[in-house]
């Protein structure tokens, strides 16, 4: 069996791995580390949770250490681009852990934090910088940072960056970094746009692929509930309150919804049932997101509701269940979602809620990923529970329009004038004159009816 010591890594890096208890590399690490140590460009295709961060960080730390160059002023020697704040933070922490004995400075910059603080901490430069594209370009536009010192460029989760609209930012960054750099591409999928970017960024890259494109992890058991859209919340509450048996023991449950407001709504309704949960999405501030992740990591609040923005950024061992409250409309996104469980060699459980209008999404997921779902029955008392909360849309009786009652006697109600500028009788006009008809108004109308006469007859 291959060991990290067999891959040519330096002693300081091996000691850092020993401190973390890592001895055996994953397949992506075993295949990627040797060519990266040789200075080759690399294109790696692997699912989330397969150890991609160590695959590019370990050999890069060794190369930076051996080159022994001075830290560039207002620049960095290694630039790692990540699509989300959470992923950037986790990559930076891994870099600090792996390079603890290498004497390299590591910083991270992400949106949602103070730009001035980022300017100050990067003023003297750094060895390794982990950044989201938007914040990096902000500092470049302010002339607070440059990319002329980059020796190694890493794009992690490149397909996710395209999904989030970073294509123009990536093209601009590629023009600012030196041509003689080393480029490492990592992605879970390889769409056409990614292939085009690889052609622009890389020079004769080594291709490493450890799993077929867009397949789901083998250690994840996948289950399916067929349920109406307006019944999903009730089903979720029954599952989380353990009033309905599902496979596995709940340790940490990550629930995916399609929209930010949907996440907040789920959290609010769970709270009404006495089930604490946190939400993480783009509208949350960075301190709020860090607090939610911290409580989820420590299992203080073991239920987290997230949008797809967080699908690539949560690397927390111990996620026992991933629940797709709403199915994604892009099949690849399903792979990234359930990849949050079954990490670090553990098994995981994925549960999908599918409504009638999501059948096409389910069909695309099955076709793209070859996923096999075991269908679970709804709880025996589910219909009674739903009816106790309120009738579902398909069970609501149609509302009958109330018949219009016409007055049987007396004068009919005078309709309101259509002209929005007309005044009620007696109400003052804008010019201060008494309300009612304008002076001469009736006389002018009589003139028109009678062909210009001024008298009554």
ZAMARZA-138997 format. One record per residue (C-alpha): y, x negated, z; residue number from 1. Coordinates in pm, 1 decimal. Each point is the difference from the previous one (the first is absolute). Layout:
% residues N
<node v="Y" u="X" w="Z" resi="NUM"/>
...
END
This chain:
% residues 457
<node v="0.0" u="0.0" w="0.0" resi="1"/>
<node v="345.4" u="-129.7" w="-93.2" resi="2"/>
<node v="228.0" u="-107.0" w="286.2" resi="3"/>
<node v="375.7" u="-59.8" w="-1.6" resi="4"/>
<node v="-75.1" u="-368.5" w="59.5" resi="5"/>
<node v="-177.4" u="-8.7" w="-339.9" resi="6"/>
<node v="312.1" u="107.2" w="-195.8" resi="7"/>
<node v="206.7" u="-318.1" w="38.1" resi="8"/>
<node v="254.0" u="128.7" w="251.3" resi="9"/>
<node v="178.9" u="-245.6" w="228.3" resi="10"/>
<node v="-85.5" u="-49.5" w="364.6" resi="11"/>
<node v="316.7" u="171.6" w="138.1" resi="12"/>
<node v="-76.6" u="315.0" w="-198.8" resi="13"/>
<node v="-366.3" u="-4.1" w="106.7" resi="14"/>
<node v="105.8" u="-34.5" w="362.8" resi="15"/>
<node v="233.1" u="298.5" w="-37.5" resi="16"/>
<node v="-290.9" u="200.6" w="-144.0" resi="17"/>
<node v="-219.6" u="-103.3" w="293.3" resi="18"/>
<node v="264.9" u="126.8" w="240.5" resi="19"/>
<node v="-16.1" u="338.7" w="-170.2" resi="20"/>
<node v="-379.8" u="-2.6" w="-3.1" resi="21"/>
<node v="-35.3" u="-15.7" w="-379.5" resi="22"/>
<node v="-290.1" u="-206.0" w="-133.8" resi="23"/>
<node v="-136.1" u="170.7" w="-309.2" resi="24"/>
<node v="229.2" u="77.2" w="-298.3" resi="25"/>
<node v="-11.0" u="331.2" w="-180.6" resi="26"/>
<node v="-99.9" u="2.1" w="-370.5" resi="27"/>
<node v="362.7" u="5.6" w="-120.6" resi="28"/>
<node v="83.7" u="-291.7" w="230.8" resi="29"/>
<node v="-300.9" u="-204.8" w="-109.1" resi="30"/>
<node v="88.1" u="42.7" w="-368.2" resi="31"/>
<node v="380.3" u="-28.8" w="22.2" resi="32"/>
<node v="58.9" u="-288.7" w="242.7" resi="33"/>
<node v="-145.7" u="-288.9" w="-210.6" resi="34"/>
<node v="205.2" u="66.5" w="-319.7" resi="35"/>
<node v="317.0" u="63.3" w="203.8" resi="36"/>
<node v="-50.2" u="-334.9" w="176.5" resi="37"/>
<node v="-16.3" u="-159.6" w="-346.9" resi="38"/>
<node v="339.8" u="146.6" w="-86.5" resi="39"/>
<node v="-127.8" u="254.5" w="-254.5" resi="40"/>
<node v="166.1" u="335.5" w="-57.9" resi="41"/>
<node v="-221.8" u="286.2" w="110.6" resi="42"/>
<node v="-45.4" u="370.0" w="-66.4" resi="43"/>
<node v="-206.6" u="165.5" w="273.1" resi="44"/>
<node v="-137.0" u="353.1" w="-14.9" resi="45"/>
<node v="-126.9" u="129.5" w="332.0" resi="46"/>
<node v="25.3" u="310.6" w="211.2" resi="47"/>
<node v="208.9" u="13.9" w="311.5" resi="48"/>
<node v="-176.1" u="-127.6" w="308.4" resi="49"/>
<node v="-191.5" u="-274.6" w="-180.5" resi="50"/>
<node v="202.3" u="-291.9" w="140.4" resi="51"/>
<node v="249.6" u="-61.1" w="-279.8" resi="52"/>
<node v="270.9" u="-127.4" w="234.2" resi="53"/>
<node v="-209.3" u="-292.0" w="120.6" resi="54"/>
<node v="-120.1" u="-61.1" w="-356.9" resi="55"/>
<node v="349.8" u="-102.7" w="-109.9" resi="56"/>
<node v="158.0" u="-105.1" w="330.4" resi="57"/>
<node v="-258.1" u="-255.3" w="118.6" resi="58"/>
<node v="-2.1" u="-224.5" w="-309.9" resi="59"/>
<node v="376.8" u="39.7" w="-49.5" resi="60"/>
<node v="68.5" u="-123.6" w="353.7" resi="61"/>
<node v="-213.5" u="-304.5" w="-74.6" resi="62"/>
<node v="185.2" u="-73.0" w="-325.6" resi="63"/>
<node v="341.3" u="35.2" w="165.3" resi="64"/>
<node v="-108.0" u="-224.4" w="284.6" resi="65"/>
<node v="-134.3" u="-272.5" w="-230.3" resi="66"/>
<node v="308.9" u="5.3" w="-224.7" resi="67"/>
<node v="212.4" u="-63.0" w="311.0" resi="68"/>
<node v="328.0" u="92.8" w="-168.3" resi="69"/>
<node v="320.2" u="76.0" w="182.9" resi="70"/>
<node v="82.6" u="365.3" w="64.8" resi="71"/>
<node v="251.3" u="101.4" w="-270.7" resi="72"/>
<node v="347.4" u="117.5" w="104.8" resi="73"/>
<node v="36.3" u="380.7" w="-35.3" resi="74"/>
<node v="-338.3" u="16.8" w="-171.8" resi="75"/>
<node v="-373.9" u="-14.3" w="70.6" resi="76"/>
<node v="-302.6" u="-196.2" w="-113.1" resi="77"/>
<node v="-239.1" u="297.3" w="-11.6" resi="78"/>
<node v="106.8" u="355.2" w="-81.3" resi="79"/>
<node v="-231.5" u="293.8" w="66.8" resi="80"/>
<node v="108.3" u="339.6" w="-136.7" resi="81"/>
<node v="-145.2" u="312.9" w="163.1" resi="82"/>
<node v="62.1" u="368.5" w="-81.4" resi="83"/>
<node v="53.0" u="133.1" w="353.8" resi="84"/>
<node v="162.7" u="-107.4" w="325.6" resi="85"/>
<node v="-323.9" u="32.5" w="193.1" resi="86"/>
<node v="-198.2" u="-216.3" w="-240.7" resi="87"/>
<node v="275.1" u="-263.2" w="-5.7" resi="88"/>
<node v="-2.6" u="-18.2" w="379.2" resi="89"/>
<node v="-375.3" u="-37.2" w="15.7" resi="90"/>
<node v="-7.4" u="-272.4" w="-267.7" resi="91"/>
<node v="270.2" u="-191.3" w="187.1" resi="92"/>
<node v="-196.0" u="23.8" w="325.0" resi="93"/>
<node v="-313.0" u="-127.0" w="-175.1" resi="94"/>
<node v="198.2" u="-291.1" w="-143.7" resi="95"/>
<node v="120.2" u="-90.7" w="349.4" resi="96"/>
<node v="-353.7" u="16.9" w="136.1" resi="97"/>
<node v="-159.8" u="-202.3" w="-280.5" resi="98"/>
<node v="281.8" u="-254.8" w="-9.4" resi="99"/>
<node v="39.9" u="-34.1" w="375.6" resi="100"/>
<node v="-109.5" u="-363.6" w="-9.2" resi="101"/>
<node v="156.0" u="-87.5" w="-335.3" resi="102"/>
<node v="362.2" u="-8.3" w="118.2" resi="103"/>
<node v="130.8" u="243.0" w="-265.1" resi="104"/>
<node v="285.0" u="245.4" w="54.0" resi="105"/>
<node v="-79.7" u="364.5" w="-85.0" resi="106"/>
<node v="248.1" u="286.1" w="-37.4" resi="107"/>
<node v="-12.7" u="354.9" w="-131.7" resi="108"/>
<node v="275.9" u="225.6" w="-132.7" resi="109"/>
<node v="-35.0" u="372.1" w="-69.5" resi="110"/>
<node v="223.0" u="298.1" w="-56.1" resi="111"/>
<node v="119.5" u="210.7" w="290.2" resi="112"/>
<node v="108.3" u="-299.9" w="207.9" resi="113"/>
<node v="329.3" u="-185.9" w="44.3" resi="114"/>
<node v="104.2" u="-189.6" w="-313.9" resi="115"/>
<node v="222.3" u="-230.3" w="205.9" resi="116"/>
<node v="-292.8" u="-104.7" w="218.5" resi="117"/>
<node v="-202.1" u="-77.6" w="-312.5" resi="118"/>
<node v="286.6" u="-208.1" w="-135.7" resi="119"/>
<node v="22.6" u="-200.2" w="321.0" resi="120"/>
<node v="-370.1" u="-73.5" w="38.0" resi="121"/>
<node v="-37.3" u="-108.7" w="-363.8" resi="122"/>
<node v="316.6" u="-210.3" w="-13.3" resi="123"/>
<node v="-189.6" u="-325.0" w="59.5" resi="124"/>
<node v="-293.0" u="106.4" w="-217.8" resi="125"/>
<node v="-364.8" u="51.5" w="87.9" resi="126"/>
<node v="-341.0" u="-119.2" w="-111.7" resi="127"/>
<node v="-165.0" u="340.1" w="-42.3" resi="128"/>
<node v="193.1" u="320.8" w="-65.2" resi="129"/>
<node v="-165.0" u="343.2" w="-13.1" resi="130"/>
<node v="233.4" u="261.2" w="-146.8" resi="131"/>
<node v="28.2" u="340.1" w="-157.1" resi="132"/>
<node v="165.8" u="-24.7" w="-345.2" resi="133"/>
<node v="301.5" u="218.2" w="80.7" resi="134"/>
<node v="119.4" u="-192.9" w="304.5" resi="135"/>
<node v="-62.3" u="-334.2" w="-172.2" resi="136"/>
<node v="223.9" u="94.4" w="-293.8" resi="137"/>
<node v="266.7" u="125.7" w="242.9" resi="138"/>
<node v="26.3" u="-347.4" w="151.8" resi="139"/>
<node v="-5.9" u="-165.0" w="-342.0" resi="140"/>
<node v="283.8" u="223.5" w="-120.8" resi="141"/>
<node v="200.4" u="-98.3" w="308.6" resi="142"/>
<node v="-64.5" u="-366.9" w="-85.5" resi="143"/>
<node v="-167.6" u="-38.0" w="338.5" resi="144"/>
<node v="-333.9" u="-109.6" w="-146.5" resi="145"/>
<node v="-139.6" u="-173.9" w="-307.4" resi="146"/>
<node v="-343.4" u="-37.9" w="-154.8" resi="147"/>
<node v="42.0" u="-344.8" w="-150.7" resi="148"/>
<node v="-223.6" u="-160.9" w="264.3" resi="149"/>
<node v="-307.1" u="222.3" w="-49.4" resi="150"/>
<node v="-322.1" u="-196.3" w="-52.0" resi="151"/>
<node v="-245.1" u="288.7" w="49.8" resi="152"/>
<node v="64.5" u="363.4" w="-97.4" resi="153"/>
<node v="-236.2" u="272.1" w="123.7" resi="154"/>
<node v="1.9" u="365.1" w="-104.7" resi="155"/>
<node v="-216.7" u="198.9" w="239.9" resi="156"/>
<node v="-97.4" u="358.5" w="-86.3" resi="157"/>
<node v="176.0" u="-38.2" w="-334.1" resi="158"/>
<node v="-112.6" u="340.2" w="-128.7" resi="159"/>
<node v="151.2" u="170.3" w="303.9" resi="160"/>
<node v="331.6" u="-172.7" w="-67.9" resi="161"/>
<node v="-2.8" u="150.2" w="-347.4" resi="162"/>
<node v="-78.4" u="343.8" w="142.7" resi="163"/>
<node v="303.3" u="-32.1" w="229.1" resi="164"/>
<node v="230.9" u="-84.6" w="-290.4" resi="165"/>
<node v="39.1" u="-376.0" w="54.4" resi="166"/>
<node v="-73.1" u="-95.2" w="-361.8" resi="167"/>
<node v="361.8" u="-93.3" w="-80.7" resi="168"/>
<node v="34.0" u="-194.3" w="326.1" resi="169"/>
<node v="-317.0" u="-197.2" w="-79.1" resi="170"/>
<node v="124.2" u="-85.7" w="-347.5" resi="171"/>
<node v="328.9" u="-123.2" w="140.5" resi="172"/>
<node v="-168.6" u="-208.6" w="268.9" resi="173"/>
<node v="-223.8" u="-160.8" w="-262.7" resi="174"/>
<node v="313.0" u="-130.9" w="-174.3" resi="175"/>
<node v="139.8" u="-152.2" w="321.1" resi="176"/>
<node v="-299.8" u="-204.2" w="115.5" resi="177"/>
<node v="-78.1" u="-345.2" w="-148.8" resi="178"/>
<node v="-229.9" u="-15.2" w="-302.6" resi="179"/>
<node v="-227.6" u="-264.3" w="152.7" resi="180"/>
<node v="-100.8" u="218.0" w="294.8" resi="181"/>
<node v="-351.2" u="114.5" w="88.0" resi="182"/>
<node v="-47.5" u="378.7" w="-31.4" resi="183"/>
<node v="-261.6" u="206.4" w="181.6" resi="184"/>
<node v="-53.0" u="364.9" w="-93.4" resi="185"/>
<node v="-198.5" u="236.3" w="222.2" resi="186"/>
<node v="-62.4" u="366.3" w="-69.6" resi="187"/>
<node v="-255.3" u="268.4" w="70.3" resi="188"/>
<node v="24.8" u="136.1" w="-355.6" resi="189"/>
<node v="98.2" u="-150.4" w="-333.1" resi="190"/>
<node v="195.4" u="251.0" w="-210.2" resi="191"/>
<node v="160.6" u="-97.2" w="-331.4" resi="192"/>
<node v="339.6" u="-75.2" w="153.9" resi="193"/>
<node v="-157.9" u="-243.9" w="246.5" resi="194"/>
<node v="-175.6" u="-179.5" w="-285.6" resi="195"/>
<node v="335.2" u="-37.5" w="-176.6" resi="196"/>
<node v="159.2" u="-139.7" w="316.8" resi="197"/>
<node v="-286.5" u="-245.3" w="44.2" resi="198"/>
<node v="64.1" u="-126.8" w="-351.6" resi="199"/>
<node v="367.9" u="-62.6" w="83.6" resi="200"/>
<node v="-50.4" u="-147.1" w="347.1" resi="201"/>
<node v="-319.9" u="-203.5" w="-28.3" resi="202"/>
<node v="-116.8" u="-292.5" w="-209.4" resi="203"/>
<node v="-370.8" u="10.3" w="-84.1" resi="204"/>
<node v="-93.4" u="165.6" w="332.6" resi="205"/>
<node v="-341.6" u="-8.2" w="157.9" resi="206"/>
<node v="-126.6" u="357.9" w="25.9" resi="207"/>
<node v="-181.5" u="96.4" w="319.2" resi="208"/>
<node v="-147.8" u="347.5" w="46.7" resi="209"/>
<node v="-229.6" u="90.0" w="286.3" resi="210"/>
<node v="-33.6" u="375.5" w="-54.7" resi="211"/>
<node v="10.8" u="222.7" w="-306.2" resi="212"/>
<node v="345.6" u="138.9" w="-69.6" resi="213"/>
<node v="90.0" u="321.4" w="186.1" resi="214"/>
<node v="-318.6" u="32.5" w="202.3" resi="215"/>
<node v="-15.9" u="101.5" w="364.4" resi="216"/>
<node v="-130.9" u="-217.9" w="278.0" resi="217"/>
<node v="-375.4" u="13.6" w="46.1" resi="218"/>
<node v="18.9" u="31.7" w="378.6" resi="219"/>
<node v="200.6" u="324.6" w="-9.4" resi="220"/>
<node v="-178.0" u="335.5" w="33.8" resi="221"/>
<node v="197.7" u="265.6" w="-188.9" resi="222"/>
<node v="6.7" u="368.4" w="88.5" resi="223"/>
<node v="167.4" u="303.1" w="-151.8" resi="224"/>
<node v="133.7" u="333.9" w="126.9" resi="225"/>
<node v="85.3" u="272.6" w="-251.4" resi="226"/>
<node v="281.7" u="192.2" w="167.3" resi="227"/>
<node v="305.6" u="201.3" w="-96.3" resi="228"/>
<node v="334.9" u="-179.4" w="6.6" resi="229"/>
<node v="142.4" u="218.2" w="277.1" resi="230"/>
<node v="-314.8" u="-46.0" w="211.4" resi="231"/>
<node v="4.4" u="-379.4" w="9.7" resi="232"/>
<node v="212.4" u="-25.2" w="314.2" resi="233"/>
<node v="-241.0" u="223.4" w="193.8" resi="234"/>
<node v="-298.9" u="-201.6" w="-119.5" resi="235"/>
<node v="170.1" u="-324.9" w="98.8" resi="236"/>
<node v="77.3" u="130.4" w="347.6" resi="237"/>
<node v="-360.7" u="109.3" w="50.5" resi="238"/>
<node v="-129.8" u="-340.7" w="-107.1" resi="239"/>
<node v="241.0" u="-204.3" w="211.9" resi="240"/>
<node v="-52.6" u="219.0" w="305.9" resi="241"/>
<node v="-376.5" u="-51.1" w="-50.2" resi="242"/>
<node v="-63.5" u="369.9" w="-39.2" resi="243"/>
<node v="-186.5" u="-78.6" w="-320.4" resi="244"/>
<node v="-251.6" u="-279.4" w="-33.7" resi="245"/>
<node v="65.7" u="-264.0" w="-265.6" resi="246"/>
<node v="-184.8" u="-330.0" w="-40.6" resi="247"/>
<node v="106.0" u="-294.6" w="212.5" resi="248"/>
<node v="194.5" u="-49.4" w="320.1" resi="249"/>
<node v="377.0" u="19.1" w="-18.4" resi="250"/>
<node v="163.8" u="-331.4" w="89.8" resi="251"/>
<node v="302.4" u="-13.2" w="-229.6" resi="252"/>
<node v="60.5" u="270.2" w="-259.2" resi="253"/>
<node v="228.0" u="-59.9" w="-296.7" resi="254"/>
<node v="105.0" u="316.5" w="-185.0" resi="255"/>
<node v="163.4" u="-7.6" w="-343.0" resi="256"/>
<node v="243.5" u="263.6" w="-125.4" resi="257"/>
<node v="185.8" u="3.3" w="-329.6" resi="258"/>
<node v="360.9" u="35.4" w="120.9" resi="259"/>
<node v="220.7" u="-123.6" w="284.3" resi="260"/>
<node v="83.0" u="353.1" w="113.6" resi="261"/>
<node v="-369.7" u="86.2" w="-10.4" resi="262"/>
<node v="-73.3" u="-284.0" w="243.1" resi="263"/>
<node v="267.0" u="118.5" w="243.8" resi="264"/>
<node v="-122.5" u="359.2" w="-25.5" resi="265"/>
<node v="-358.4" u="-100.7" w="84.0" resi="266"/>
<node v="118.2" u="-202.2" w="301.7" resi="267"/>
<node v="208.6" u="293.6" w="125.9" resi="268"/>
<node v="-282.8" u="251.8" w="-30.0" resi="269"/>
<node v="-249.8" u="-234.2" w="164.7" resi="270"/>
<node v="241.3" u="-45.3" w="289.1" resi="271"/>
<node v="12.5" u="377.3" w="43.8" resi="272"/>
<node v="-376.6" u="-12.0" w="52.8" resi="273"/>
<node v="24.7" u="-283.7" w="250.7" resi="274"/>
<node v="-121.0" u="-268.7" w="-242.7" resi="275"/>
<node v="236.0" u="-302.8" w="0.7" resi="276"/>
<node v="56.7" u="-176.7" w="-332.4" resi="277"/>
<node v="258.2" u="-219.8" w="-171.1" resi="278"/>
<node v="125.8" u="-5.9" w="-359.5" resi="279"/>
<node v="88.7" u="-295.9" w="-217.4" resi="280"/>
<node v="182.8" u="32.3" w="-332.5" resi="281"/>
<node v="307.2" u="-115.0" w="-191.2" resi="282"/>
<node v="248.4" u="208.2" w="200.0" resi="283"/>
<node v="-95.9" u="-169.8" w="324.5" resi="284"/>
<node v="205.4" u="-296.1" w="116.1" resi="285"/>
<node v="-166.8" u="-336.2" w="38.9" resi="286"/>
<node v="-5.9" u="20.5" w="384.5" resi="287"/>
<node v="-157.0" u="348.2" w="-23.9" resi="288"/>
<node v="-266.1" u="-125.5" w="-239.7" resi="289"/>
<node v="-77.2" u="-301.0" w="218.4" resi="290"/>
<node v="-24.7" u="219.2" w="309.7" resi="291"/>
<node v="-236.0" u="243.3" w="-177.4" resi="292"/>
<node v="-219.8" u="-284.9" w="-124.1" resi="293"/>
<node v="1.6" u="-163.6" w="342.3" resi="294"/>
<node v="-116.8" u="318.0" w="172.5" resi="295"/>
<node v="-262.7" u="49.9" w="-270.0" resi="296"/>
<node v="-124.6" u="-358.6" w="28.0" resi="297"/>
<node v="-26.6" u="22.2" w="379.1" resi="298"/>
<node v="-156.8" u="349.5" w="-26.2" resi="299"/>
<node v="273.8" u="138.3" w="224.0" resi="300"/>
<node v="56.3" u="259.9" w="-273.4" resi="301"/>
<node v="-317.5" u="-30.9" w="-208.3" resi="302"/>
<node v="107.3" u="249.9" w="-268.3" resi="303"/>
<node v="239.5" u="-112.2" w="-272.5" resi="304"/>
<node v="127.3" u="211.3" w="-290.9" resi="305"/>
<node v="114.0" u="-201.4" w="-301.8" resi="306"/>
<node v="109.8" u="21.1" w="-361.1" resi="307"/>
<node v="-138.1" u="-225.5" w="-272.6" resi="308"/>
<node v="276.4" u="-251.6" w="69.1" resi="309"/>
<node v="-206.0" u="-103.0" w="303.0" resi="310"/>
<node v="-333.3" u="-1.3" w="-182.7" resi="311"/>
<node v="21.2" u="-372.3" w="-73.8" resi="312"/>
<node v="188.6" u="-106.1" w="309.1" resi="313"/>
<node v="-225.9" u="93.6" w="290.2" resi="314"/>
<node v="-248.1" u="-273.1" w="84.2" resi="315"/>
<node v="-131.1" u="114.5" w="334.7" resi="316"/>
<node v="-365.7" u="-56.8" w="90.2" resi="317"/>
<node v="-152.2" u="297.4" w="173.9" resi="318"/>
<node v="116.0" u="284.1" w="-226.7" resi="319"/>
<node v="-306.9" u="219.2" w="31.6" resi="320"/>
<node v="109.2" u="290.4" w="-223.0" resi="321"/>
<node v="229.0" u="49.3" w="-296.8" resi="322"/>
<node v="79.7" u="364.2" w="-73.4" resi="323"/>
<node v="150.3" u="95.1" w="-335.4" resi="324"/>
<node v="190.7" u="309.2" w="108.5" resi="325"/>
<node v="122.2" u="21.9" w="-359.8" resi="326"/>
<node v="-179.8" u="-170.9" w="-286.3" resi="327"/>
<node v="206.2" u="-251.9" w="-198.2" resi="328"/>
<node v="75.6" u="79.9" w="-362.9" resi="329"/>
<node v="-76.6" u="-361.7" w="-97.8" resi="330"/>
<node v="-369.4" u="-93.4" w="46.1" resi="331"/>
<node v="75.8" u="-364.8" w="82.4" resi="332"/>
<node v="209.7" u="114.4" w="293.8" resi="333"/>
<node v="-310.5" u="153.1" w="154.3" resi="334"/>
<node v="-162.0" u="-345.5" w="0.4" resi="335"/>
<node v="296.3" u="-149.2" w="183.0" resi="336"/>
<node v="8.7" u="282.0" w="254.2" resi="337"/>
<node v="-360.9" u="-15.8" w="111.7" resi="338"/>
<node v="14.9" u="-380.0" w="-11.4" resi="339"/>
<node v="183.3" u="20.2" w="334.4" resi="340"/>
<node v="-337.4" u="54.4" w="166.9" resi="341"/>
<node v="-319.3" u="-210.3" w="-16.0" resi="342"/>
<node v="200.0" u="-319.5" w="50.6" resi="343"/>
<node v="-113.9" u="-327.3" w="154.0" resi="344"/>
<node v="-364.6" u="75.6" w="-75.3" resi="345"/>
<node v="-7.8" u="336.9" w="174.1" resi="346"/>
<node v="-107.9" u="338.1" w="-135.1" resi="347"/>
<node v="240.6" u="286.7" w="-60.5" resi="348"/>
<node v="20.9" u="371.2" w="-71.8" resi="349"/>
<node v="223.4" u="171.7" w="-255.1" resi="350"/>
<node v="54.1" u="377.2" w="2.2" resi="351"/>
<node v="174.3" u="186.9" w="-281.5" resi="352"/>
<node v="153.7" u="347.8" w="13.3" resi="353"/>
<node v="-6.9" u="156.1" w="-347.7" resi="354"/>
<node v="179.6" u="324.6" w="-84.4" resi="355"/>
<node v="-44.6" u="209.3" w="-313.5" resi="356"/>
<node v="301.6" u="-159.8" w="-169.9" resi="357"/>
<node v="-132.4" u="-350.6" w="73.8" resi="358"/>
<node v="-334.0" u="31.1" w="-179.2" resi="359"/>
<node v="129.1" u="-199.1" w="-297.2" resi="360"/>
<node v="105.6" u="-282.1" w="233.1" resi="361"/>
<node v="-347.2" u="-1.9" w="153.8" resi="362"/>
<node v="-157.9" u="-9.1" w="-344.7" resi="363"/>
<node v="214.2" u="-299.7" w="-101.4" resi="364"/>
<node v="-85.5" u="-184.3" w="322.9" resi="365"/>
<node v="-371.6" u="51.7" w="-55.0" resi="366"/>
<node v="26.8" u="-113.5" w="-360.8" resi="367"/>
<node v="208.4" u="-309.3" w="74.2" resi="368"/>
<node v="-173.6" u="-122.6" w="314.8" resi="369"/>
<node v="-353.9" u="141.1" w="-29.0" resi="370"/>
<node v="51.1" u="128.0" w="352.8" resi="371"/>
<node v="-278.7" u="210.1" w="150.2" resi="372"/>
<node v="125.9" u="266.3" w="241.1" resi="373"/>
<node v="-217.1" u="183.7" w="250.1" resi="374"/>
<node v="137.9" u="351.1" w="33.6" resi="375"/>
<node v="45.9" u="123.1" w="356.1" resi="376"/>
<node v="-0.4" u="369.0" w="98.1" resi="377"/>
<node v="301.3" u="160.8" w="162.4" resi="378"/>
<node v="-34.8" u="84.8" w="370.0" resi="379"/>
<node v="-192.1" u="317.0" w="80.5" resi="380"/>
<node v="302.3" u="157.3" w="166.5" resi="381"/>
<node v="247.9" u="-137.2" w="-252.6" resi="382"/>
<node v="90.9" u="335.3" w="-153.6" resi="383"/>
<node v="61.1" u="155.0" w="341.2" resi="384"/>
<node v="216.1" u="-292.9" w="105.7" resi="385"/>
<node v="204.6" u="21.7" w="-318.0" resi="386"/>
<node v="48.5" u="372.0" w="41.7" resi="387"/>
<node v="105.1" u="-55.3" w="357.6" resi="388"/>
<node v="274.1" u="-235.3" w="-116.9" resi="389"/>
<node v="103.3" u="238.5" w="-276.5" resi="390"/>
<node v="-143.6" u="137.0" w="-324.3" resi="391"/>
<node v="-32.0" u="-240.6" w="-285.7" resi="392"/>
<node v="186.7" u="60.4" w="-320.2" resi="393"/>
<node v="-303.6" u="137.0" w="-180.0" resi="394"/>
<node v="-63.2" u="244.3" w="287.6" resi="395"/>
<node v="354.7" u="129.1" w="31.9" resi="396"/>
<node v="48.9" u="359.5" w="-107.4" resi="397"/>
<node v="252.9" u="40.8" w="-279.4" resi="398"/>
<node v="332.7" u="116.2" w="125.4" resi="399"/>
<node v="97.3" u="337.2" w="-144.4" resi="400"/>
<node v="357.0" u="39.7" w="-109.7" resi="401"/>
<node v="188.8" u="256.8" w="207.9" resi="402"/>
<node v="100.3" u="307.0" w="-202.5" resi="403"/>
<node v="369.8" u="37.7" w="-56.4" resi="404"/>
<node v="139.6" u="300.1" w="186.9" resi="405"/>
<node v="278.1" u="178.2" w="-186.4" resi="406"/>
<node v="257.2" u="195.2" w="201.4" resi="407"/>
<node v="-67.6" u="375.0" w="-10.2" resi="408"/>
<node v="346.4" u="114.3" w="81.5" resi="409"/>
<node v="358.6" u="-110.0" w="28.6" resi="410"/>
<node v="174.8" u="-250.8" w="-213.1" resi="411"/>
<node v="-198.7" u="-285.3" w="-140.8" resi="412"/>
<node v="65.2" u="-340.9" w="143.9" resi="413"/>
<node v="271.6" u="-170.2" w="-198.6" resi="414"/>
<node v="-134.1" u="-323.9" w="-154.7" resi="415"/>
<node v="173.5" u="-324.3" w="79.7" resi="416"/>
<node v="228.1" u="-128.9" w="-271.3" resi="417"/>
<node v="-162.3" u="-264.3" w="-223.5" resi="418"/>
<node v="316.9" u="-203.4" w="-26.2" resi="419"/>
<node v="-11.4" u="-255.6" w="283.4" resi="420"/>
<node v="379.6" u="-20.6" w="3.7" resi="421"/>
<node v="51.6" u="373.2" w="57.3" resi="422"/>
<node v="129.5" u="105.5" w="343.9" resi="423"/>
<node v="-93.5" u="285.4" w="220.2" resi="424"/>
<node v="258.3" u="270.2" w="40.7" resi="425"/>
<node v="253.7" u="-100.9" w="260.3" resi="426"/>
<node v="-99.9" u="-367.8" w="4.8" resi="427"/>
<node v="285.1" u="-244.9" w="-60.7" resi="428"/>
<node v="3.3" u="-183.1" w="-329.9" resi="429"/>
<node v="36.0" u="-377.0" w="-39.4" resi="430"/>
<node v="367.0" u="36.6" w="-96.7" resi="431"/>
<node v="74.3" u="183.8" w="325.2" resi="432"/>
<node v="50.7" u="345.1" w="-156.8" resi="433"/>
<node v="-166.1" u="301.0" w="161.4" resi="434"/>
<node v="-358.0" u="61.6" w="-101.1" resi="435"/>
<node v="-126.1" u="267.5" w="-231.2" resi="436"/>
<node v="78.8" u="42.0" w="-366.3" resi="437"/>
<node v="250.5" u="-232.2" w="-156.4" resi="438"/>
<node v="347.3" u="150.3" w="-69.1" resi="439"/>
<node v="-10.5" u="183.7" w="-325.8" resi="440"/>
<node v="-373.0" u="-48.2" w="-34.0" resi="441"/>
<node v="-81.8" u="371.5" w="-42.2" resi="442"/>
<node v="302.0" u="46.3" w="-227.5" resi="443"/>
<node v="-123.7" u="-278.7" w="-230.1" resi="444"/>
<node v="-345.0" u="153.3" w="-20.4" resi="445"/>
<node v="150.0" u="340.5" w="-85.5" resi="446"/>
<node v="203.0" u="-163.5" w="-272.8" resi="447"/>
<node v="-310.8" u="-140.3" w="-160.7" resi="448"/>
<node v="-183.2" u="329.6" w="17.8" resi="449"/>
<node v="287.7" u="200.6" w="-144.7" resi="450"/>
<node v="97.3" u="-253.2" w="-261.6" resi="451"/>
<node v="313.2" u="-137.8" w="172.9" resi="452"/>
<node v="151.4" u="311.4" w="164.5" resi="453"/>
<node v="175.4" u="-32.6" w="334.0" resi="454"/>
<node v="-23.1" u="353.4" w="133.2" resi="455"/>
<node v="-282.7" u="199.0" w="150.9" resi="456"/>
<node v="-53.1" u="209.5" w="-307.7" resi="457"/>
END
